[in-house]
Every structure is written in structure tokens, then in C-alpha cells.
Amino acid sequence: VTIDDTCMSRQHAKVRFNGLHVEVRDLGSRNGSYIDGVQAKPNGWVPARGLARMGHSLFLPAPDARRFIRRAG
């Protein structure tokens, strides 16, 4: 996914769902990734149960995004 945020690196982080919760792995980004206010260490997976911040962007991890998607029509 491409995010229009000048403070995010081109390859900033990976996000995955492991079957229980969302995890974030910082890829050595210049400005870091923060999960619930704590900086994620590069190349380590961190459970994201609350708010994630990368650059100036905030993310609320959810294992199922269907309830946030609006249907056209």
C-alpha cells in the first residue's frame, strides 16, 4: 500500500495479521514506527492492539476491515 506521507520511507514497515492480532515490523525507516506510543525496533514484529503511527499517519489496526468499508450505490 502506498501512503501519501512525506515522513514515511518508501519501504517503511510491513503489517500482517497473524490470526490473533495485527503485527507491525519496522523496516529500518528513518522516522520509525510507533505502536501504542512505543517505538518499534527495526526488523522485529510488534503486536498492534491500539494505535500505530508511521510518519505523520495514524493507523488503527483491525483484523477485519469490512465494517469500515462503505458500499457504493
N, C-alpha and C positions, 0 to 999 in steps of 0.2 A: 504494500500500500504506500502510495506517495502522499505525504502531508506537506502542505504549503506553510512551512515554518522555517525561517532563516536561521534559527538557533538549533535546528536539528541537523545532524550529519546525514549525508546521503545514505549511508548504511548505519543507522543509529542503534536499532535494537531489534530483537526478534521477540514475538509474542506468540505463546502457544497455550492451548487448553490441554491439560494432562488427564482429563477425565474427572478430576475433583475440583480444580480451580485453575485460574489463569496464571501463567508464569511469564515473567519478563527477563530477558537476557540482554544486558547492555553489550554492545559490540565494540567497546573502547571509544565511544563517542567523545567529542571534545567537551560538551557541556553536561554529560552524564544523564542518567535516568534515575528518577526518584520514585520510590514506591512507599506510599503512606508516610512521606516526608524523610525517608531514609535513602541515601544514595546506594544504588545497586552496584555491586562490584563488577568490573568487566568480566565477561565470559562465565558468569555464574547465574543459574536460574533462581529467581526470587518469586515466591508466591505473591500474587497481587490481589489482595482481598478488598482493598479500598481504592484510593485514588492514585493514579500513576501520572507523573509529569515527565515529559521529554521536551526539551527546548521550552517554548512558551505555551505548549499544548498540554491540556489536561485530558486524561482518559479515565473512564470508569469501566473497568473490566467486567465483562458479563459472559458466562459460558453459553448463553443463548440470546442472541440479539433480535430474535423475531418480534418480541414485544415492542421494540423501538422502531421498527420499520413501518412506515406508512404505506398503505396500498393506494396506488393511483386509481382514479376513477370515481 
